[in-house]
């Protein structure tokens, strides 16, 4: 992240008001409140949703055992149960 001089960004009135509260300090101004869902940028959410659907399908349609699914997907049996019963 690159630091910028607040005098180059803010109007004088706003800069004076900010200086009343944080004169000479480094402050962080976060982006707007438009938050994205977890994993939407990286594709992780879609990956885990697809994986979990596949696990449910294999359990119900192919009648695989929980221990087999745990070994195949590298997850604990408790995690497989959590996915199945959610």
Beta strands, then each sheet from edge to edge (+ up, - down):
end
